């Protein structure tokens, strides 16, 4: 792949991206529909949306994490065995519904490995995906194919002399399930020769139906995150980065705006130049701990009646920064107070427990009245202090790192309107974050080039994460000509353009990692 210098992205891609965004805004900004819903999504960008069950499986099934149980290198020797064909929930796994993995290793001679091959598995109840030596050869991923006989051609060159591994991921969403055809239907066809497969296979249960259904109900706040088989363990002794990882920022308006400046990413990356750190700002301007709204079908898992499911891939979170509290302190009413704030904030932390234990809490910055419009910063900050205290208490209770922006920034001009951080405010906030997490808060001259790169990278991320004209992308106006080719109806150019932003972002991120000075800042 051709790699451009950082300057190419900073000076060429960014203006082009801004122009495209402006054109899209003019074309139809009124088409944005917002509702509060729930559900997550899958793996790599795909021009065809992944089926409902597949998206859930890829989010919570242990064998599907990194395609772990599909690989020929995976050792299944400790798995139990089952006679195939047969229904697993009437034999070794009574009353089990969900994912069950089957694996079998066969030995082939040099002549057999060179033969034209077709894998015959008979009928599978209900759905399956099948791999040979770690490469997918076929699958039926939607319900309704439990009577369909599986015959999967094996690509030339995939089989090898000696051991070859077949892996089948069976998904049963009710009633008996399994590789359940007739014995004579199970064999590997090798030219004029056959290798029988109706015998013992190794098997292991994956995600059960309850786990899959629970994933389908995941709060909209967490839909974009990949739920791991096991949560990422908490920090051992305070904030520390010891490996490559993805850092997610969640929060409201100030959190969302921080990506326009790139200071947080710059300071953290400069301290950890030997690690490949991916920053993804998933904050949303109107989010509070009480409510997070997203466009219709945002990272949805069920196919809507009006078109495709949003099939952008979910992202695995290693470390999460959580930045709430300021807007919540302005809410009035008997149900909105520090006590209800604590309950809602704690509910978010409880949800994050299933994803990662590495969570950093940020307190809000103080209020002020830079425009002289009659705000009462003293009174506002007395109230805000109670919310800050709540955040710090939650951090202490859970042993989480906390950054106190409220105390450190008090008395300094850091906002543009009393609430939103100014450019200088974002710089100072980033310095406080760096200092309180235990590393340098000083931006060197050389780091400005790095920050420019992050700003451009973040612009690409915003185009991907919060694209203009959502209704035409994955909302209820997908059928409109402006969303697809007016001649054939396909391809839908809008999703391809959005996915291109992610591709450009990832390419630039690799460039940033490559050009980072390998000596960390003090």
N, C-alpha and C positions, 0 to 999 in steps of 0.2 A: 504494500500500500504506500502511496506517495505521502510523505510527511512534510507539511509546510512549517516554516518557522513561526514562532509565536506572533511575530509582527503581522503575519498574513491574516491571522484571525482577528487580531486587535484592530487593525486598520482597514480591513476589507470586509470580513464576515459581519462585524458588528453593525456598520452602517447599512449593509444589505439586509441584515436581520431586522433592523429598525424600520427600513422602508417597507419590507414585506408585512411587518406587524401593522404599520399604519394603513396600508392598503386593505388589510383584512378588517381593521376597525371600521373603515369607511364603508366596506362592502356589507356589513350587517351586524353592527354591535347590538342591535335590538333583539337578536335571536338567542339570547342567553337565558336559559331556564334553570332556576335553582330550587332544589328540594333537599330535604334532609332524609337520606336513606342509609343503607348498610350493605357491605360485601367487598372482598378483595380480588386478586388476580394472579397471573403466572410468570413465565420465564422470559425468553428472548423475544424481541419484536418480530411479529409474524404478519405477513400480508393477509392471512386468513385468521379470523378470530378463533381462539381455542375454545372448545366446547365447555359447557358449564361444569360438568363433573371433572374434566381434566384440570380446569383452573383451580378447583378446590383441592384436588389430589396434589397438584404441584405445590400448593401452599402449605399442606400439613403432613403429607405422607412421608415417612422417614426414608423409604427407598427411592423416592423421587427427588430428594435433595441432592443436587449435583449429579443426578442420574446414577446415584451410588450403586443401586442393586442391578443396574443394567450391564455393568462393565464385566468383561471377562476376567479381570484381575480380582474381582470381589470373591472372597472365600465364603462359600455357603455350606461348608462341610458340617457345621454345627446345627444347621437347620434340620428339622424333622422331615421325614419322607411320606409321600402319599401316592397311592396307586391311581394313575390317570388312564382313562377318563373317569370322572366322577364328580359329584357335588360336594364341595368342601364343608358346607354347613350341615350336611346330614351325616358326615363322617368325623374327621378329626377336629373340625371347628363348629360344633353345634350352635345353631342360632346366630352365627356370625354374618353380618352384612358389612360390606365395605371393600377395601382393597386386600387382595391376597396375591403375593408374588410366588411364581413358580420358576425354578431354574433347573436346567439339566445340562450336563457335560457329556459330549460324545466324542469318540476318536475317529478320525478319518485318515485314510491312506492318501498318498500324494495324488493318485489317480482320482479318488473320490473328491478330493478338495478342488480339483480342476473342473469337475463336472458341472453342467448347468443344473442349478438346484432350485427346488420349490419346497417350502415348508408347509406341510399340511397339518392343521391342528383341530380340524372338525369344528363342531359348534362350541361357542363359548358364551356362557350366561353370566353377566349381561354384556359387558364391554371389555375390550382388551387393547393393549399396545404390546407389540412383540419386537424383541431385539435379538440379533445374532452377533455374537462377539462385540457387543456394545453399540452396534449400529441398528437403528430402527428399520424393520423390514415391512411392517404393516400394522394395522389396528383399526378397530371400530370403536369410536369414542363417544357415540351418542346411543341412548337407549333404543330398543326396538330391533336389535340384530342378534338376539339370543338363538335364533334358528339359522343364522347365516353361517355357512361352512367357511372356515378360514383357510385360504390358500395363498401364501405369501411368497412371491418370487424372491430369491436371495441374490443380491447383486454379484456379478462376476468378480472374483478376487477377494471376496469377503471371507470365504471358508479357507481354512489352512490345514496343512498336514499336522496330525496330532489332535490335541484337545480343542474343541469348539464349544462355546457356551450359548445356550438358548435361554432367554429370560422372557417371561410373560407376566405382565401386570394385569390381573383380572379385577374388574370392578363390578360388584354385585350390589344393586341398590334395593333389593327386596326379594323374598322367596329364595328358593335354592339357587346357588351360583357355583361357577367353576368351569373347568375345561371338561365339557360334559357330552361330547358326541359319542360316536361308536368307536371301538378300538381300531377297526380297520381304517378309520379316517385320520389316524395320527401316525404320520411318518414323514421322513425327509426324503424327497425324491431327488436322486442323483443320476440324471440321465435315465438309463434303463434299470438302474439299481435303486433299491429303497432301504432306508434304515428305520426300523420300527421305533415308535416313540410311546406306544401304549404300555407303559410300565411304571416303575417308581420314579418320581420327581421329588426334588427338594422343594419345600415350601415354607413361607413365613407370612404371617398376617401383617399388613401395613396399617394405614389409617382406617379406623372403623367408621360406620355410617354416622354415629353420633358426633365424632370429631369433624367429619366433613360437613354435616349440617350446622354444627356450631360455627365453623369457618364461614359458612354462607351467611350467618347472622352477625359477623364481625362489624363493629361500629365503623361508620364511614371514615372516622378519624384514622383507623388502622388499615383500611383496605389496601393502600399502596404498599404496605410492608409485607414481606415474606415471613410467614410464621415458621420458625425453625423447629426441628424435632426436639431440641433442647435449647432453652434460652441461653444467650451469651452470659457467661458468669460475671458477677459484679466485680468492680475494682477491688483489688486486694488491700491496697493502702493508698487511698486517694486517687485522684485522676492520673492516669498514666497510659501512654500509647506505646505498645511494645511490638506491634505487628501491622501489616497492611489492613485497612478497614474502611468501612463506610460510616460516615458521621452524618446523622440526620438532625435538622433543626425543626422543631415544632413550636407553634405559638401563634400570636396574633400579628397586628400591623407592624410593630417595630421589628419583630423577628423576620417577617416577610421582607421588609425593606432593607434589612442588613445585607442581603446578597448583592444589592446595587453598588456596594462599596468595597466588598472583598477583604476587609481588614481582618475579620475573624479567621477566615481560611488562610490568609497570608501568615499571620502570626503562628498559628498552629502548625502549618506546613514547614515554616522556617525552623521551628524547633525540632521537627521530626522529619528531616530530609531523606532519611534512609528508608522510610516507609511510604508506600503508595496509599495516599489518603483521598478518598472520594467524598466530596461534600455535596449533600442534596438538601436544599432548603425547601421543606414541605410545609412551611408555615403558610397561613391563609389570612389575608388582611382583616377579615371580620371574625376570626375565631376567638372564642373565649372558652373557659373551662366548662361553661354551661351549655354551649351550643357550637357546633361546627357544621356549616352547610356546604354542600358541594353541588355542582351541576347534575342534572338528571343523567343517570347511567355512568357516573364517574367511578372508574375502576369497578364497575359492576360485574357480577358473575352470571346473572341470568340474562338470556338473550331477550332484548326488548321487542315489542311488536313493531316498532318503527325502524328497525335496522340492525346494525351490528352491535355487539357488545364492545365496550372499551377494552381493547386487547393489548394495552401497554403492559409491560412486565412489572411485577412487584419487585421491590428492592429489599434486600436483607440489611437490617440495621445492626451495626455493632455497638455504636455509641449514639445516644440521643440527648440533645440539648433541649430543655423544655423552658419556654419563656412566656409566662402568663402573669396576670395580676393587675395590670394598670387599668384596663377598661372595666374589669370586674369591680374595681373599687368605686367606679362611677355609677354602677347600677343601683337603683333604689327599689324599695318595696320590702315587705316583710320576709320574702323568700330569698332575697339577695343580700347576704351579709358575710362577714368573715367565716362564720360557722358553715354556711352552705358552700362557700368557696372551698373550704377545706374538704368537705365531702366530695365535691365534684372533682377537685384536683386529685384527691386520693383515688377516686375511681379511675382516672386516667393512668395513674401510676400502677394501679392493680392490673389494668389492661396491658400495660407495657411489660409487666412481669413475665408474660408469656413469650416475649420477644428478646429482651435483653435486660440484664441487671445493671448495665453501664449507662446510667442516666445522670445528667448534670442539670441542676435546677438553677435558673437565672431569676433573680428578683427584678421587678420593674425599676426603671429610673424614676426619679422624683418629678413632680409637676413644677411648672413655673409659669410666669406670665410675660414672655418676651415681647409680645405685641402690645402690651399695656391696655388690654381690653376689659380689665376689671375682674380677672380671675383671682381667686383667693388661694394661692399656693400653700400657705401655711395650713389652712383648714383641710385642703385636699390631701396634703402630705400626712397630716395627723391620721386621717382615715386610711390612707395608703399604707402607713406604717403597720397597721394591724394585719394587712394582707401579706406584707413582707415578713412579718413575724410568723405567720402561718406557714409560709413557704420554708422558712428556716427550720421551724419545728418539724415539718414533714421530712426535711433532709436529715435532721438529727435522728429522728425516729427510725429511718431506713438506712442510715449510714451512707447517704449519698453526698457527693460534692455539691456545694452551693456557692454561687457567685453573687455577692451583695452589691448590685449596681446602685441600689437606693442610697445606701450610706456613702459610698465612694464618690458618687456624682452630685451629691447634695451641695447646693451653693454654687455650682458651676453652670454656665450657660450651655445647655446641651440639647434644647428642643427648638423647633422652628415655630411651634404654635402652642406650646405648653404641654402637649401630650406626645407628639411625634418627635423622635430624635432628629436633630439636624445632621448635616454631613459631619461636622465636628463632634457632635454627640455620638455618632456611630463609631468614630475613631476612638474617642475616649472610652466608650463602652467596651470595645474590642481590647483595648489596653488593660482595662480592669479584669476582663475575663482571663487574659493571658497571665497577668500578675497573680491573681488569686488561685489560678490552677497550677502555679508554680514554675512559670517560664517567662522568658523575656517579653516585655511589652514594647520594646523599641523597634520602630520600623526603620531599617537602613535604606540608603539610596537605592541599593541593588534590589531591595524588596519591592520598590515601586513598580518595576517591570513585572514582577511576579503578581502584584496586586492587579495591575492592568489585565493580565492574562486571566485572573480569576473573575474579574468584572465581566469580561467578554464571555467566558465559559458560563457564568451565571445567567447572562442574557439568553444564551442558547437553552439553558435549563428552563428558564421561565417560559420560553416559547413551547417547550415540550410539556411542562408541568401544568401551566395555566394558559393554554392556547386561546387565542381570540376566536370568537364565533364557534363556541363549543357545540351549539345545536347542529351545525353543519358537519362537525367532526364525528361525534358519537351521540349527539342528542337527537331530537325528534324531527330534524330537517335533513337527515342523511339522504333522502331521495331527491333532493333538489339538484338541478344541473350544476350549480356552483360547488357541489360536493363530489361530483363524479363526472366521468366522460359523458357528454350529451349524445354521443353516437352509440356506444355499446353499453353504457351504464357502468362499465368497469374499464380500467381500475379506478378505485376511489383515490384520487390524487391527494386529497387533504391528509388522510392518515400517513401516506408516504412522505409528505412534506414534514409532518410532525416528527415522524421517526428519523428523518434525515437530521433534524436538530439534535437528537440523541446521539446519532452516529458522529456528527461533527464534534459534539461535546466530548465524547469518549476519546476521539482522536486527539483533541486538544489537551485533554487530561493527561494522556500518555506523554505528550510533548512537555507538559509542565513537570511531570515526574522526572523526565529525562534531563531537563535543564536545571532542576533544583540543585543548588550548591550542596555537596554532600556533607559539609561541615555545619552542624547545627548552631543556631544563634544561642548566645549565653542567656 
